[in-house]
Amino acid sequence: MNLVKWNPFRELEDVSNRLNSLFGRLPVKADIVQEMVTDWAPIVDISETDAAYVIKGEIPGVKKEDVKVTIEDGMLTMRGERKQEKEDKDEKYHRIERSYGSFMRSFRLPDDADESAIKAEFKDGLICVTLPKSEQAKNKPKAIEVAIS
């Protein structure tokens, strides 16, 4: 029988890998330099006010001209690319964790969104897409009281 030295970090790594596979991410090996991952997606916050829907996405290291926002068939799509910095032959990388390559996020638009009045702003690695609600939606009552008999 072989004795195996217990490593608590290996158990954390196993839990992390299980969670990553659940959410569709690549497993992480603590003792191996991770290779560049080309498929990634920016994280977003989606909020709603009485007047509009707001989508904020974090895309640090991406230039404004490398981002495109489109609406087609009721889908809002943000796509772009984070380009990898040129490798310096004098540098020796021990770990590369930032993701590079193309990204794309798509969201189904609500029925009350006014697609013709969409606005997008890009500043400091944050893209903010504002999608106003249609005038009909703004005039609808929020709650309808129903009489109980």
Z-matrix of the N, CA and C atoms (Angstrom, degrees):
N
C 1 1.450
C 2 1.530 1 108.74
N 3 1.329 2 116.68 1 130.26
C 4 1.456 3 122.14 2 179.93
C 5 1.521 4 109.67 3 -93.28
N 6 1.309 5 115.26 4 137.43
C 7 1.454 6 120.11 5 175.04
C 8 1.521 7 109.07 6 -89.50
N 9 1.329 8 116.05 7 136.14
C 10 1.450 9 121.25 8 178.75
C 11 1.523 10 108.35 9 -113.83
N 12 1.305 11 115.82 10 128.12
C 13 1.454 12 120.80 11 179.35
C 14 1.526 13 109.18 12 -70.67
N 15 1.316 14 116.66 13 127.95
C 16 1.468 15 121.70 14 -178.33
C 17 1.522 16 109.93 15 -74.69
N 18 1.310 17 115.10 16 131.48
C 19 1.454 18 121.42 17 179.16
C 20 1.531 19 107.28 18 -125.78
N 21 1.330 20 118.58 19 107.55
C 22 1.468 21 119.91 20 -177.29
C 23 1.527 22 112.75 21 -63.58
N 24 1.318 23 117.49 22 -26.69
C 25 1.459 24 120.35 23 179.99
C 26 1.527 25 111.57 24 -71.17
N 27 1.332 26 116.92 25 -28.13
C 28 1.458 27 120.29 26 177.32
C 29 1.535 28 109.51 27 -65.05
N 30 1.319 29 117.04 28 -38.67
C 31 1.469 30 119.82 29 177.65
C 32 1.527 31 111.07 30 -66.05
N 33 1.333 32 117.58 31 -39.72
C 34 1.456 33 120.39 32 175.72
C 35 1.523 34 110.75 33 -63.21
N 36 1.319 35 116.09 34 -39.39
C 37 1.457 36 120.77 35 178.18
C 38 1.530 37 110.20 36 -63.43
N 39 1.337 38 117.59 37 -40.87
C 40 1.461 39 120.96 38 178.17
C 41 1.525 40 111.45 39 -62.90
N 42 1.329 41 116.79 40 -43.00
C 43 1.463 42 120.68 41 178.55
C 44 1.530 43 109.66 42 -64.14
N 45 1.314 44 116.58 43 -43.36
C 46 1.463 45 121.10 44 179.00
C 47 1.522 46 110.81 45 -60.64
N 48 1.310 47 117.39 46 -44.01
C 49 1.465 48 121.28 47 179.57
C 50 1.522 49 111.92 48 -64.35
N 51 1.328 50 116.92 49 -38.21
C 52 1.471 51 119.82 50 177.59
C 53 1.528 52 110.63 51 -64.98
N 54 1.327 53 116.90 52 -42.89
C 55 1.463 54 120.18 53 177.98
C 56 1.520 55 110.99 54 -65.73
N 57 1.328 56 116.88 55 -41.55
C 58 1.463 57 120.34 56 178.73
C 59 1.521 58 111.42 57 -61.81
N 60 1.336 59 117.44 58 -41.66
C 61 1.461 60 119.16 59 179.24
C 62 1.519 61 111.02 60 -68.01
N 63 1.328 62 117.13 61 -31.39
C 64 1.461 63 121.18 62 177.11
C 65 1.526 64 110.48 63 -64.68
N 66 1.333 65 117.38 64 -38.53
C 67 1.459 66 122.02 65 -178.81
C 68 1.523 67 112.82 66 -97.57
N 69 1.321 68 117.89 67 10.20
C 70 1.459 69 121.16 68 173.83
C 71 1.503 70 115.23 69 78.40
N 72 1.311 71 118.00 70 24.86
C 73 1.465 72 120.62 71 178.34
C 74 1.519 73 109.51 72 -103.20
N 75 1.333 74 114.97 73 161.82
C 76 1.452 75 119.59 74 178.93
C 77 1.520 76 110.80 75 -73.50
N 78 1.350 77 117.51 76 144.49
C 79 1.455 78 119.28 77 177.01
C 80 1.523 79 111.46 78 -67.32
N 81 1.311 80 115.04 79 153.53
C 82 1.456 81 121.07 80 -177.67
C 83 1.522 82 109.05 81 -108.93
N 84 1.299 83 117.05 82 131.64
C 85 1.459 84 122.39 83 173.72
C 86 1.519 85 107.62 84 -108.68
N 87 1.307 86 116.81 85 119.63
C 88 1.457 87 121.42 86 -173.99
C 89 1.524 88 112.25 87 -67.60
N 90 1.339 89 117.01 88 -30.44
C 91 1.462 90 118.30 89 -173.98
C 92 1.530 91 113.21 90 -100.48
N 93 1.314 92 118.49 91 4.25
C 94 1.461 93 121.94 92 179.49
C 95 1.518 94 109.06 93 -121.21
N 96 1.319 95 117.33 94 138.01
C 97 1.458 96 120.43 95 177.28
C 98 1.523 97 107.35 96 -67.72
N 99 1.331 98 115.80 97 124.82
C 100 1.454 99 120.89 98 -177.85
C 101 1.526 100 109.90 99 -73.50
N 102 1.310 101 116.24 100 136.07
C 103 1.458 102 119.60 101 178.66
C 104 1.518 103 109.86 102 -78.51
N 105 1.322 104 114.07 103 162.89
C 106 1.453 105 120.44 104 -178.68
C 107 1.524 106 110.24 105 -60.38
N 108 1.319 107 115.88 106 134.68
C 109 1.451 108 122.01 107 177.72
C 110 1.521 109 107.14 108 -102.73
N 111 1.319 110 116.64 109 124.95
C 112 1.457 111 118.57 110 -175.88
C 113 1.522 112 112.67 111 -93.16
N 114 1.298 113 119.59 112 -22.10
C 115 1.450 114 121.45 113 179.36
C 116 1.522 115 108.99 114 -100.25
N 117 1.311 116 115.71 115 120.21
C 118 1.461 117 120.56 116 178.80
C 119 1.518 118 107.70 117 -149.83
N 120 1.303 119 115.52 118 165.54
C 121 1.459 120 120.30 119 179.29
C 122 1.523 121 108.48 120 -140.83
N 123 1.324 122 116.75 121 134.00
C 124 1.467 123 119.06 122 178.11
C 125 1.527 124 110.35 123 -68.68
N 126 1.322 125 116.05 124 147.75
C 127 1.461 126 119.94 125 176.63
C 128 1.521 127 108.55 126 -81.72
N 129 1.325 128 115.94 127 147.53
C 130 1.459 129 120.57 128 -176.09
C 131 1.525 130 111.08 129 -133.45
N 132 1.328 131 114.45 130 155.49
C 133 1.461 132 123.19 131 168.84
C 134 1.520 133 105.78 132 -116.88
N 135 1.326 134 116.47 133 133.89
C 136 1.460 135 121.04 134 176.96
C 137 1.524 136 107.40 135 -120.22
N 138 1.333 137 115.30 136 124.71
C 139 1.464 138 119.83 137 -179.44
C 140 1.523 139 109.54 138 -130.34
N 141 1.328 140 114.96 139 167.75
C 142 1.460 141 120.81 140 -178.38
C 143 1.513 142 109.44 141 -138.17
N 144 1.317 143 115.34 142 137.56
C 145 1.462 144 122.00 143 171.81
C 146 1.521 145 106.65 144 -117.79
N 147 1.320 146 116.92 145 -178.42
C 148 1.458 147 120.16 146 176.71
C 149 1.526 148 111.55 147 -64.56
N 150 1.339 149 116.50 148 -26.67
C 151 1.461 150 120.53 149 -174.02
C 152 1.531 151 114.83 150 -102.36
N 153 1.342 152 118.46 151 -22.75
C 154 1.467 153 118.63 152 -171.74
C 155 1.524 154 112.60 153 -159.72
N 156 1.332 155 113.83 154 166.88
C 157 1.462 156 123.00 155 168.79
C 158 1.517 157 106.51 156 -105.06
N 159 1.341 158 116.89 157 141.32
C 160 1.463 159 121.05 158 -178.27
C 161 1.526 160 108.62 159 -128.45
N 162 1.334 161 115.27 160 128.48
C 163 1.461 162 121.68 161 176.79
C 164 1.518 163 107.30 162 -117.43
N 165 1.336 164 116.15 163 121.22
C 166 1.465 165 121.24 164 177.53
C 167 1.520 166 108.29 165 -115.97
N 168 1.336 167 115.40 166 125.98
C 169 1.453 168 120.67 167 -179.21
C 170 1.509 169 111.74 168 -122.82
N 171 1.329 170 115.81 169 138.31
C 172 1.461 171 121.38 170 178.64
C 173 1.522 172 109.69 171 -91.33
N 174 1.332 173 115.83 172 117.70
C 175 1.467 174 120.96 173 177.33
C 176 1.534 175 110.37 174 -136.43
N 177 1.334 176 116.61 175 63.24
C 178 1.466 177 119.18 176 -179.77
C 179 1.524 178 111.31 177 -64.99
N 180 1.313 179 115.15 178 145.81
C 181 1.450 180 120.63 179 178.84
C 182 1.515 181 113.94 180 80.96
N 183 1.333 182 117.26 181 4.89
C 184 1.464 183 121.60 182 178.75
C 185 1.518 184 108.11 183 -108.00
N 186 1.311 185 116.38 184 135.34
C 187 1.464 186 120.90 185 178.88
C 188 1.525 187 109.82 186 -83.04
N 189 1.323 188 115.02 187 152.13
C 190 1.462 189 122.12 188 -179.72
C 191 1.526 190 111.47 189 -54.81
N 192 1.323 191 116.74 190 -41.02
C 193 1.460 192 119.92 191 -177.96
C 194 1.533 193 113.30 192 -72.55
N 195 1.334 194 117.38 193 -9.66
C 196 1.465 195 121.45 194 178.10
C 197 1.532 196 112.33 195 -96.68
N 198 1.338 197 117.10 196 9.66
C 199 1.471 198 121.87 197 -179.18
C 200 1.520 199 109.14 198 -119.36
N 201 1.321 200 116.30 199 139.69
C 202 1.461 201 121.80 200 178.82
C 203 1.528 202 108.69 201 -135.42
N 204 1.336 203 116.15 202 132.67
C 205 1.468 204 122.17 203 177.25
C 206 1.517 205 107.39 204 -117.83
N 207 1.337 206 116.59 205 127.25
C 208 1.459 207 121.32 206 -179.52
C 209 1.524 208 110.19 207 -134.45
N 210 1.339 209 114.62 208 157.98
C 211 1.463 210 121.39 209 172.00
C 212 1.517 211 107.17 210 -125.88
N 213 1.333 212 115.36 211 127.43
C 214 1.460 213 120.32 212 179.09
C 215 1.519 214 108.94 213 -150.20
N 216 1.322 215 115.89 214 127.31
C 217 1.468 216 123.01 215 178.55
C 218 1.523 217 112.75 216 52.84
N 219 1.332 218 116.35 217 43.60
C 220 1.457 219 120.74 218 177.40
C 221 1.516 220 115.24 219 75.65
N 222 1.332 221 117.11 220 13.25
C 223 1.465 222 121.68 221 178.69
C 224 1.520 223 109.74 222 -118.33
N 225 1.323 224 116.21 223 129.68
C 226 1.459 225 121.50 224 173.14
C 227 1.522 226 106.50 225 -94.78
N 228 1.324 227 116.58 226 128.46
C 229 1.460 228 120.74 227 -178.37
C 230 1.512 229 109.75 228 -125.61
N 231 1.334 230 115.08 229 130.04
C 232 1.467 231 122.37 230 172.38
C 233 1.521 232 106.52 231 -110.24
N 234 1.322 233 116.26 232 125.84
C 235 1.461 234 119.44 233 178.81
C 236 1.517 235 109.30 234 -138.96
N 237 1.305 236 115.00 235 157.26
C 238 1.448 237 119.61 236 179.33
C 239 1.507 238 111.38 237 178.78
N 240 1.323 239 114.63 238 -163.51
C 241 1.455 240 119.52 239 -178.22
C 242 1.522 241 110.79 240 -150.75
N 243 1.316 242 115.62 241 134.86
C 244 1.470 243 121.41 242 171.01
C 245 1.516 244 105.98 243 -102.79
N 246 1.329 245 114.88 244 117.58
C 247 1.459 246 120.31 245 -176.37
C 248 1.527 247 109.67 246 -88.29
N 249 1.328 248 114.46 247 141.37
C 250 1.451 249 119.74 248 179.62
C 251 1.514 250 110.03 249 -76.54
N 252 1.332 251 115.08 250 140.35
C 253 1.453 252 120.19 251 177.50
C 254 1.523 253 109.02 252 -66.45
N 255 1.333 254 115.51 253 149.96
C 256 1.462 255 118.73 254 179.08
C 257 1.518 256 109.43 255 -64.95
N 258 1.328 257 113.96 256 140.93
C 259 1.450 258 119.74 257 -179.02
C 260 1.523 259 110.37 258 -76.34
N 261 1.310 260 115.80 259 132.95
C 262 1.455 261 121.33 260 176.79
C 263 1.533 262 107.13 261 -95.60
N 264 1.315 263 116.57 262 123.87
C 265 1.469 264 120.66 263 -176.41
C 266 1.525 265 112.21 264 -64.08
N 267 1.341 266 117.74 265 -21.45
C 268 1.462 267 120.83 266 179.69
C 269 1.526 268 111.86 267 -82.05
N 270 1.332 269 116.77 268 -14.32
C 271 1.467 270 120.14 269 -178.83
C 272 1.521 271 110.04 270 -93.76
N 273 1.306 272 114.26 271 142.46
C 274 1.457 273 121.16 272 176.68
C 275 1.525 274 106.72 273 -116.76
N 276 1.332 275 116.06 274 112.34
C 277 1.455 276 120.15 275 -178.48
C 278 1.522 277 110.60 276 -81.95
N 279 1.321 278 116.48 277 134.64
C 280 1.455 279 122.04 278 176.35
C 281 1.520 280 110.96 279 -103.23
N 282 1.315 281 116.21 280 -24.83
C 283 1.462 282 120.43 281 179.88
C 284 1.519 283 108.41 282 -157.80
N 285 1.320 284 116.04 283 135.26
C 286 1.459 285 121.89 284 173.19
C 287 1.524 286 105.97 285 -124.48
N 288 1.325 287 116.14 286 109.30
C 289 1.459 288 120.64 287 -176.83
C 290 1.524 289 112.68 288 -109.83
N 291 1.331 290 117.08 289 -20.98
C 292 1.457 291 119.01 290 179.45
C 293 1.522 292 109.32 291 -72.96
N 294 1.320 293 115.45 292 142.00
C 295 1.455 294 121.39 293 -179.01
C 296 1.520 295 110.33 294 -90.97
N 297 1.319 296 115.71 295 143.94
C 298 1.456 297 122.35 296 179.23
C 299 1.513 298 108.46 297 -129.45
N 300 1.305 299 115.26 298 161.14
C 301 1.452 300 120.41 299 176.64
C 302 1.512 301 111.31 300 114.24
N 303 1.317 302 115.05 301 -166.46
C 304 1.458 303 121.67 302 -176.79
C 305 1.521 304 111.05 303 -78.67
N 306 1.334 305 115.09 304 151.55
C 307 1.455 306 120.66 305 173.71
C 308 1.518 307 108.79 306 -137.59
N 309 1.323 308 115.23 307 159.62
C 310 1.452 309 121.41 308 176.45
C 311 1.527 310 109.11 309 -157.20
N 312 1.327 311 115.87 310 132.54
C 313 1.469 312 122.56 311 173.57
C 314 1.516 313 107.26 312 -129.61
N 315 1.324 314 117.03 313 135.17
C 316 1.462 315 122.09 314 178.82
C 317 1.514 316 109.86 315 -127.47
N 318 1.333 317 114.98 316 144.20
C 319 1.460 318 121.40 317 -178.43
C 320 1.521 319 109.04 318 -137.18
N 321 1.324 320 115.98 319 134.10
C 322 1.474 321 121.18 320 175.45
C 323 1.517 322 107.54 321 -73.18
N 324 1.333 323 116.31 322 131.01
C 325 1.457 324 121.37 323 -178.74
C 326 1.522 325 110.60 324 -82.16
N 327 1.325 326 117.22 325 141.06
C 328 1.462 327 119.94 326 175.74
C 329 1.531 328 110.19 327 -66.79
N 330 1.324 329 116.44 328 156.06
C 331 1.457 330 121.11 329 -178.39
C 332 1.522 331 112.84 330 -62.30
N 333 1.330 332 117.34 331 -29.15
C 334 1.465 333 119.91 332 -176.24
C 335 1.525 334 113.58 333 -89.57
N 336 1.337 335 117.98 334 9.79
C 337 1.463 336 121.29 335 -179.89
C 338 1.526 337 110.19 336 -82.07
N 339 1.324 338 115.81 337 141.31
C 340 1.466 339 122.35 338 177.75
C 341 1.527 340 108.38 339 -97.17
N 342 1.330 341 116.17 340 93.97
C 343 1.465 342 122.01 341 -175.30
C 344 1.526 343 113.04 342 -61.30
N 345 1.326 344 116.94 343 -27.49
C 346 1.468 345 119.87 344 -175.70
C 347 1.528 346 112.76 345 -75.58
N 348 1.324 347 118.06 346 -12.60
C 349 1.470 348 120.87 347 -176.12
C 350 1.527 349 112.99 348 -112.98
N 351 1.317 350 117.77 349 21.52
C 352 1.461 351 121.39 350 -178.41
C 353 1.532 352 110.58 351 -66.64
N 354 1.333 353 115.48 352 143.65
C 355 1.466 354 121.92 353 176.57
C 356 1.520 355 108.29 354 -133.54
N 357 1.316 356 115.75 355 144.70
C 358 1.459 357 120.99 356 177.38
C 359 1.518 358 109.21 357 -133.97
N 360 1.335 359 115.49 358 136.69
C 361 1.468 360 122.03 359 176.70
C 362 1.516 361 108.48 360 -126.46
N 363 1.328 362 115.80 361 146.24
C 364 1.460 363 121.34 362 179.14
C 365 1.519 364 108.75 363 -130.13
N 366 1.336 365 116.50 364 121.53
C 367 1.458 366 120.22 365 -179.68
C 368 1.522 367 109.55 366 -154.06
N 369 1.314 368 116.22 367 132.68
C 370 1.466 369 123.16 368 175.19
C 371 1.525 370 113.28 369 51.64
N 372 1.336 371 117.20 370 42.55
C 373 1.455 372 120.78 371 177.05
C 374 1.513 373 114.79 372 76.36
N 375 1.322 374 117.84 373 13.01
C 376 1.463 375 122.01 374 179.70
C 377 1.523 376 108.58 375 -123.75
N 378 1.324 377 116.51 376 124.21
C 379 1.460 378 120.15 377 175.48
C 380 1.524 379 107.10 378 -102.19
N 381 1.326 380 114.82 379 132.95
C 382 1.461 381 121.57 380 -178.46
C 383 1.523 382 108.09 381 -123.20
N 384 1.322 383 116.15 382 112.94
C 385 1.462 384 122.24 383 179.78
C 386 1.520 385 107.59 384 -106.11
N 387 1.333 386 116.06 385 122.21
C 388 1.465 387 121.60 386 179.52
C 389 1.518 388 108.26 387 -110.62
N 390 1.314 389 115.30 388 125.25
C 391 1.454 390 122.27 389 -178.00
C 392 1.524 391 108.45 390 -120.83
N 393 1.341 392 117.08 391 98.91
C 394 1.467 393 119.67 392 -177.52
C 395 1.525 394 111.95 393 -62.99
N 396 1.316 395 114.82 394 153.63
C 397 1.460 396 120.41 395 174.81
C 398 1.524 397 108.21 396 -83.57
N 399 1.320 398 116.70 397 152.22
C 400 1.458 399 120.74 398 179.17
C 401 1.527 400 109.25 399 -69.19
N 402 1.315 401 115.67 400 157.33
C 403 1.469 402 120.82 401 -179.19
C 404 1.523 403 111.21 402 -60.11
N 405 1.320 404 117.65 403 -36.36
C 406 1.465 405 120.73 404 178.17
C 407 1.521 406 110.86 405 -60.82
N 408 1.316 407 116.38 406 -41.42
C 409 1.464 408 120.30 407 -178.88
C 410 1.520 409 111.32 408 -67.60
N 411 1.335 410 116.78 409 -35.85
C 412 1.459 411 120.46 410 -179.84
C 413 1.518 412 111.49 411 -66.82
N 414 1.335 413 117.11 412 -31.47
C 415 1.459 414 121.11 413 -176.59
C 416 1.533 415 113.30 414 -86.57
N 417 1.325 416 117.99 415 -8.78
C 418 1.465 417 120.98 416 178.88
C 419 1.509 418 109.86 417 -71.90
N 420 1.333 419 117.47 418 142.27
C 421 1.453 420 119.07 419 174.30
C 422 1.533 421 110.31 420 -67.90
N 423 1.321 422 116.09 421 143.85
C 424 1.462 423 120.79 422 -178.29
C 425 1.519 424 112.02 423 -73.55
N 426 1.325 425 115.93 424 -37.35
C 427 1.465 426 119.30 425 -177.73
C 428 1.537 427 107.83 426 -135.63
N 429 1.294 428 113.79 427 142.65
C 430 1.469 429 120.07 428 177.35
C 431 1.519 430 107.07 429 -116.34
N 432 1.309 431 114.35 430 125.00
C 433 1.462 432 118.18 431 179.11
C 434 1.514 433 108.82 432 -83.90
N 435 1.310 434 114.99 433 129.99
C 436 1.467 435 121.12 434 -178.84
C 437 1.515 436 108.22 435 -111.22
N 438 1.325 437 114.73 436 127.22
C 439 1.475 438 120.31 437 178.46
C 440 1.521 439 108.99 438 -73.30
N 441 1.316 440 115.66 439 135.78
C 442 1.458 441 121.34 440 178.95
C 443 1.520 442 107.80 441 -100.73
N 444 1.332 443 116.08 442 126.38
C 445 1.466 444 118.36 443 -179.66
C 446 1.507 445 112.12 444 -102.39
